């Protein structure tokens, strides 16, 4: 037996393992998702997402301050308005919940990057991501509302616009609207590859965005398709996206890798609510070591090629990495 090569030599101690580690996580990698609701001093735990909350604007500022102190540089805000209508009016209202939250966070927290999710599902009474006619989501009329939403978010002070609706041409429409309004410096983090996934369930509880009829398979991607993901990403690059996102993350590590290898833009991946909830639930039952599995899961997402990771574990793991 030839034992000249002994890989275990480099695994012998934690110091040696750290020295040769190929993939290293940092709080700089994380974007922390926050759900913003009306009221004051509201901190309402989300039943299917233990440790996550619907937060009033004052509490969002406090949560962002705490995250920034732990080394997290970016948050993404999801609005949960009290009033909803067929056109998602509160998504692009000057005094909408998200716009007010953006202003408050930018005033209250130094050196924080605020990303604004640009979608309509949290704001429509039917729970779909666009304008409805005869039970169908209309693509082009929806683009106008998404563009209005992006401009209103930029006017409120958002640093990055992150459109998540999967309408055809959404990046081009938003880029044109931002440029016309004088926000040509604002980047777009496109949800370029967003699958119609069963892992979104807890998010829909948090954002109160469950569709009132049908589902979103007519505009979100079929989980069976990989080549289509590269086509979607390529279209967004052509339309002016500055960053590309894959969502969900862990079930689509192959897609993250494929997007990373094909395109030179920064690649983001969203460890979605269902991924978080499974780890939390198994950890609470004592079936797994929650922190260890969360760290392993996030490491695998970065190893696959993600530069940016949106995760509800951001604060927990940032503390571990300090």
N, C-alpha and C positions, 0 to 999 in steps of 0.2 A: 504493500500500500504506500503510495506516494503522498506524504503529508507535508510537502514543502509549502503548499498554499493552505493556510489555516485562517479562514475568514473570522473565526471566533476570537482571534487576537484583538480585533478592532471592536469587539462587543464586551470586553472583559469588565470594564468599569463604566460608571455613568459619565465620568469625565472624558474618557476615550470616545464613548458613544456620541457625546455632544460635539467633540472635536470633528468627527467625520460625518456628522448628520447632514444629509442631502437637502432636506426640506425643513425650514424653520418658520414657525408662526410668530407673528408679532401683533400687538394691539393695533399697529398701523394698518394691518390688513383688514380690519373689521369695520363694517357699517352696522350700526345698532338700530333696528326698527322700533319705532314708537307709535302707539295708537293714541290720537288726540281726540278728546271728547269735550263737550260743553260742561260748564259749571266751575266751581272753585273747590280746591282741596279734595278733588276726586281722585281716588286711587283704588279702582275696582278690579280685583283679580279676574282674569279670564279663566273660566272653569277648565277648559281643555288645554290651557297653556300655563301650568303652574309657574309662578315667578314672573309672569308677564301681566300687564295691567292696561286697562283703559285709563288714561291720565288726562286731567284737565290741564289747561295751558300752564298754569303755575307749577303743577307737578311735573310737566314735561321739561320745564326749564330746570327744575331741581334734579331730575333724572339725567338730563344732559350734562349738567355741571358735574355730577358724580361720575358719569362715564368719562368725561374729559379728564378728570383728575386721575383716572385709572389708565390713561394713555390712549383712549379711543378718540379718534379725530373726526369721526363722521357719524351722523344719524340720518335716517330716512323717516319721513313723517307720513302717516296715513291718517286722514281725517275721518272722524265718525260724527257726522252732523245730526242734530236733532230733527231737522226737516229735510225730507227727500221729495223729489218730484220726477216726472218722466224724463226730463232733460238734464237732470243732475246739476241744476242751477248753482247749488252751493259749491260745486267744484271750482268754478271760475268767478265766484263773487269776491269783490274787493275785501269784504268783511267776513269771508268764509272761515270756517274753523281752521283750515290748514294755513291760510294766509296770515291769520292772526298769530298762529303758533310759530310760523317762520319768523315773523317780526320779533316776537318775544324771545325766541331762542337766540337770534342774532344779536339782540340788545343785551341779553343776560349772560351769554357764555362767550368767552374770548377764544379765538382761534379754533372755532368749530366749523366743519363743513356741513351744511344743511342740504340734503337731497330731498326733492319733492317728488313723490309718486304722482304721475299724471295718468289718471284713469277715472272712469265715471261710476264704476260699480258700487262704490261706497256711498254715492250721492244720489243714485236713481232709486225710485220706489219699486222698480221691477228687478233690480239687482244685476242687470246686464251692463256691459261696458260700452254701450252706445245707444243711439237713437233707434227706437223700435217702431216698425210699421208692419201690420199684419203678422205679428209674431216673429219677424225677422229683424236682425240687427243690421241697420243700414250703414255701409262703410263710409261713403264720402260725406254725408251730413255729420257723421260723428267726428270726422277730422277737424271740422270747423270748431267744434266744442273743445276738442283736445288742444288745439292751437290756442284758443282763448284761455284755457286753464293754464297752459305753460307760461303765457305772457303774464297772467295775474300772479303766478307763483314767483316768477322772476322779479316782478315789480315789488313783491313783498320782501325780497332779499334772498331767495333760494340761490345757492351756489351751483347746483346741478339739477337738471330736469331729467326725471327717469320715467318715460312713458311705458306703461305696462299692459296696454290694451290689445295689442296684436291686430289692429286694423291695418289693412294694406295701405302703404304710403304714409304711415303716421309720423315717421321720422322726418320725411321731406316737408310735410305740412307744418310740423312744429319748428323745424329749423328756419323755414321761411318766415313764420310769424315772429319768432324771436329776433331775427335779423331786422325785419321791418320795424320792430319796436325799439331797436337800438341795443339789443342784448346779444349781439353777435359773439361776445366773449363767454357766454354761458354754455357750458358743454352739455351734451345729451348722453346720458347713460341709457341706452336702449335695452329694454327687455326683448332682445332680438330673437331669442329661442325660449319661448314659454309654452310648456306642454300643458295639455288638458289633463291635469293630474288629480289623482285621488288624495294626494298629500296636502291639499289646501284646506281641508275641512276646518281645522281649528282657527285658521285665519278668518274664515267666513263668520265664525262666531264673534271673533274679536272686532271685525270691521262691520258686522251686521250687513253682509253683502251677499248672502245666499240668493241665487236667482229664484224668482217667484214662479218661473215656468221654464221648462227645457233645461239646457245646460250650455256650456261654453265651447263645446267641441266644434262648432261651426267656425270659430275664429282662433281658438288656441290649437296647438299642434297635437297630432296623433302621437302617443308615446311610442308607437312602433317605428317611427320614421327618424332616420339619422341623416340621410342625404338632404332631405328637406330642410333640416336645421342649418346646414351650410348655405343653402340657397337663401333662407330668411336672413341670415347674418350678412351675406354678401349684398343683398338689397339694402339693408340698413347702412352698411358702409358706403355704398354708392349715394345714399340719400343724405349723408352727413353725420352719421353717428360718431361720437368720440370714444365711446366705450361700449362693449357688448356684454350682455348678461345672458346666462343660462339659468333656467329655473324649471323645476327643482334642481338640487345639486347632487346629492349622493346617488340617486337612481340613474343619473345621467353623467357620470364621470367620463364615459367614453365621448360624450358630446362636448364636454368642457375641453378635453384633450384635442378633439378634432378642430374645434374653433380656435384654440390656442395655436395649433400648428398651421392653420390656414391664414390667420389674420395677425397683423402686427399691433392692433389696438389693444389697450388694456382689457382684460377679460374679468368680468365679475360673475359670481355664482351665488345663488340665494339658497341657503339652507332653510327650507320653508317650515311652516308651522307644524306640519305632520311629522317631519324629521325630528324636530325639537320635542314634540309631544311624546313620540315613541321612546326616546331616550329618557325623558323625564319619568314616564310611567314605569318603565322597566327599572329605573334607578330607585324609585319610591317603593317598588315591590321587593327590592333587594336582589333582583336577578342579575344586575350588572353594576359595575362601578360607574356611576353617572359621569363624574368628572373625567375619568380616564377614557370612557367611550366618546364623550363629547370632543375631547381633545384629539382622539384618534380620527374621528369623523372629519373634523375640520382640517387636520393634517392631510388626509386623503384628498380633500377638495383642492387644497393648495398644490399638493403633489401632482394632481391631474392637470394643473396649469392655470388655476384661478389666481389673479393678482389681487382681487378684492373679494371679500366674503361677507355677505349679508347674513347675520346670524343673531338669534335671540340669546345665544350663549355668550355674546360679546363681553359683557361685564364679568361673568363668572370666569371665563378663560383668560381675560386680560389680567385679572388678579392672580391667576395661576402662573402667568408668564412673567410677572414682574420680578 
